[in-house]
């Protein structure tokens, strides 16, 4: 999984797995979903990310069972 924040465009891109994108859907006017051939979500792109999330203050926590 890769999470990228592009400060110059205020765009957050979350890639769940690298694969060929078969379709991109608009979830809303500022959110795109990239799907593979089976309809599985590969990535989410969010515009105006700093207004919608705490993207610049991102932290990561791995939880194990």
PyMOL commands that place a pseudoatom at each C-alpha (Angstrom):
pseudoatom trace, name=CA, resn=UNK, resi=1, chain=A, elem=C, hetatm=0, pos=[0.000, 0.000, 0.000]
pseudoatom trace, name=CA, resn=UNK, resi=2, chain=A, elem=C, hetatm=0, pos=[1.256, 3.482, -0.865]
pseudoatom trace, name=CA, resn=UNK, resi=3, chain=A, elem=C, hetatm=0, pos=[-0.087, 6.768, 0.415]
pseudoatom trace, name=CA, resn=UNK, resi=4, chain=A, elem=C, hetatm=0, pos=[1.035, 9.944, -1.299]
pseudoatom trace, name=CA, resn=UNK, resi=5, chain=A, elem=C, hetatm=0, pos=[0.129, 13.537, -0.549]
pseudoatom trace, name=CA, resn=UNK, resi=6, chain=A, elem=C, hetatm=0, pos=[0.888, 16.099, -3.254]
pseudoatom trace, name=CA, resn=UNK, resi=7, chain=A, elem=C, hetatm=0, pos=[1.057, 19.436, -1.480]
pseudoatom trace, name=CA, resn=UNK, resi=8, chain=A, elem=C, hetatm=0, pos=[1.242, 21.505, -4.671]
pseudoatom trace, name=CA, resn=UNK, resi=9, chain=A, elem=C, hetatm=0, pos=[-2.164, 20.222, -5.856]
pseudoatom trace, name=CA, resn=UNK, resi=10, chain=A, elem=C, hetatm=0, pos=[-3.561, 19.305, -2.407]
pseudoatom trace, name=CA, resn=UNK, resi=11, chain=A, elem=C, hetatm=0, pos=[-4.237, 15.777, -3.648]
pseudoatom trace, name=CA, resn=UNK, resi=12, chain=A, elem=C, hetatm=0, pos=[-4.186, 12.580, -1.586]
pseudoatom trace, name=CA, resn=UNK, resi=13, chain=A, elem=C, hetatm=0, pos=[-3.634, 9.293, -3.439]
pseudoatom trace, name=CA, resn=UNK, resi=14, chain=A, elem=C, hetatm=0, pos=[-4.029, 5.973, -1.628]
pseudoatom trace, name=CA, resn=UNK, resi=15, chain=A, elem=C, hetatm=0, pos=[-2.956, 2.937, -3.644]
pseudoatom trace, name=CA, resn=UNK, resi=16, chain=A, elem=C, hetatm=0, pos=[-4.057, -0.369, -2.147]
pseudoatom trace, name=CA, resn=UNK, resi=17, chain=A, elem=C, hetatm=0, pos=[-2.308, -2.565, -4.693]
pseudoatom trace, name=CA, resn=UNK, resi=18, chain=A, elem=C, hetatm=0, pos=[-0.498, -1.973, -7.970]
pseudoatom trace, name=CA, resn=UNK, resi=19, chain=A, elem=C, hetatm=0, pos=[-2.459, -3.370, -10.896]
pseudoatom trace, name=CA, resn=UNK, resi=20, chain=A, elem=C, hetatm=0, pos=[-3.908, -2.291, -14.207]
pseudoatom trace, name=CA, resn=UNK, resi=21, chain=A, elem=C, hetatm=0, pos=[-6.822, 0.116, -13.806]
pseudoatom trace, name=CA, resn=UNK, resi=22, chain=A, elem=C, hetatm=0, pos=[-9.832, -1.046, -15.797]
pseudoatom trace, name=CA, resn=UNK, resi=23, chain=A, elem=C, hetatm=0, pos=[-12.197, 1.749, -14.746]
pseudoatom trace, name=CA, resn=UNK, resi=24, chain=A, elem=C, hetatm=0, pos=[-12.153, 5.010, -12.816]
pseudoatom trace, name=CA, resn=UNK, resi=25, chain=A, elem=C, hetatm=0, pos=[-15.386, 6.073, -11.097]
pseudoatom trace, name=CA, resn=UNK, resi=26, chain=A, elem=C, hetatm=0, pos=[-16.339, 9.419, -9.609]
pseudoatom trace, name=CA, resn=UNK, resi=27, chain=A, elem=C, hetatm=0, pos=[-17.454, 8.845, -6.035]
pseudoatom trace, name=CA, resn=UNK, resi=28, chain=A, elem=C, hetatm=0, pos=[-18.201, 12.567, -5.776]
pseudoatom trace, name=CA, resn=UNK, resi=29, chain=A, elem=C, hetatm=0, pos=[-16.836, 15.651, -7.525]
pseudoatom trace, name=CA, resn=UNK, resi=30, chain=A, elem=C, hetatm=0, pos=[-13.535, 15.449, -5.590]
pseudoatom trace, name=CA, resn=UNK, resi=31, chain=A, elem=C, hetatm=0, pos=[-13.041, 11.696, -5.114]
pseudoatom trace, name=CA, resn=UNK, resi=32, chain=A, elem=C, hetatm=0, pos=[-12.063, 9.081, -7.698]
pseudoatom trace, name=CA, resn=UNK, resi=33, chain=A, elem=C, hetatm=0, pos=[-11.960, 5.294, -7.325]
pseudoatom trace, name=CA, resn=UNK, resi=34, chain=A, elem=C, hetatm=0, pos=[-9.695, 3.186, -9.542]
pseudoatom trace, name=CA, resn=UNK, resi=35, chain=A, elem=C, hetatm=0, pos=[-11.028, -0.341, -10.090]
pseudoatom trace, name=CA, resn=UNK, resi=36, chain=A, elem=C, hetatm=0, pos=[-9.550, -3.490, -11.596]
pseudoatom trace, name=CA, resn=UNK, resi=37, chain=A, elem=C, hetatm=0, pos=[-11.359, -5.797, -14.064]
pseudoatom trace, name=CA, resn=UNK, resi=38, chain=A, elem=C, hetatm=0, pos=[-13.161, -7.571, -11.200]
pseudoatom trace, name=CA, resn=UNK, resi=39, chain=A, elem=C, hetatm=0, pos=[-14.424, -4.310, -9.690]
pseudoatom trace, name=CA, resn=UNK, resi=40, chain=A, elem=C, hetatm=0, pos=[-11.995, -4.389, -6.764]
pseudoatom trace, name=CA, resn=UNK, resi=41, chain=A, elem=C, hetatm=0, pos=[-10.782, -0.995, -5.516]
pseudoatom trace, name=CA, resn=UNK, resi=42, chain=A, elem=C, hetatm=0, pos=[-7.140, -0.396, -6.415]
pseudoatom trace, name=CA, resn=UNK, resi=43, chain=A, elem=C, hetatm=0, pos=[-6.804, 3.245, -5.389]
pseudoatom trace, name=CA, resn=UNK, resi=44, chain=A, elem=C, hetatm=0, pos=[-8.608, 6.337, -4.138]
pseudoatom trace, name=CA, resn=UNK, resi=45, chain=A, elem=C, hetatm=0, pos=[-7.711, 9.864, -5.217]
pseudoatom trace, name=CA, resn=UNK, resi=46, chain=A, elem=C, hetatm=0, pos=[-9.025, 12.786, -3.188]
pseudoatom trace, name=CA, resn=UNK, resi=47, chain=A, elem=C, hetatm=0, pos=[-8.815, 16.421, -4.293]
pseudoatom trace, name=CA, resn=UNK, resi=48, chain=A, elem=C, hetatm=0, pos=[-8.763, 19.281, -1.729]
pseudoatom trace, name=CA, resn=UNK, resi=49, chain=A, elem=C, hetatm=0, pos=[-7.404, 16.740, 0.736]
pseudoatom trace, name=CA, resn=UNK, resi=50, chain=A, elem=C, hetatm=0, pos=[-6.233, 19.205, 3.391]
pseudoatom trace, name=CA, resn=UNK, resi=51, chain=A, elem=C, hetatm=0, pos=[-9.777, 20.546, 3.708]
pseudoatom trace, name=CA, resn=UNK, resi=52, chain=A, elem=C, hetatm=0, pos=[-11.313, 17.064, 3.916]
pseudoatom trace, name=CA, resn=UNK, resi=53, chain=A, elem=C, hetatm=0, pos=[-8.717, 15.159, 5.977]
pseudoatom trace, name=CA, resn=UNK, resi=54, chain=A, elem=C, hetatm=0, pos=[-5.686, 15.640, 8.192]
pseudoatom trace, name=CA, resn=UNK, resi=55, chain=A, elem=C, hetatm=0, pos=[-3.451, 14.544, 5.298]
pseudoatom trace, name=CA, resn=UNK, resi=56, chain=A, elem=C, hetatm=0, pos=[-0.458, 16.741, 6.223]
pseudoatom trace, name=CA, resn=UNK, resi=57, chain=A, elem=C, hetatm=0, pos=[-0.626, 15.299, 9.769]
pseudoatom trace, name=CA, resn=UNK, resi=58, chain=A, elem=C, hetatm=0, pos=[-0.801, 11.675, 8.617]
pseudoatom trace, name=CA, resn=UNK, resi=59, chain=A, elem=C, hetatm=0, pos=[0.244, 8.926, 11.038]
pseudoatom trace, name=CA, resn=UNK, resi=60, chain=A, elem=C, hetatm=0, pos=[0.397, 5.182, 10.508]
pseudoatom trace, name=CA, resn=UNK, resi=61, chain=A, elem=C, hetatm=0, pos=[-0.361, 2.421, 12.989]
pseudoatom trace, name=CA, resn=UNK, resi=62, chain=A, elem=C, hetatm=0, pos=[-0.195, -1.302, 12.270]
pseudoatom trace, name=CA, resn=UNK, resi=63, chain=A, elem=C, hetatm=0, pos=[-2.467, -3.356, 14.494]
pseudoatom trace, name=CA, resn=UNK, resi=64, chain=A, elem=C, hetatm=0, pos=[-1.877, -7.078, 14.959]
pseudoatom trace, name=CA, resn=UNK, resi=65, chain=A, elem=C, hetatm=0, pos=[-4.220, -9.602, 16.452]
for i in range(1, 65): cmd.bond("trace and resi %d" % i, "trace and resi %d" % (i + 1))
show_as sticks, trace
zoom trace
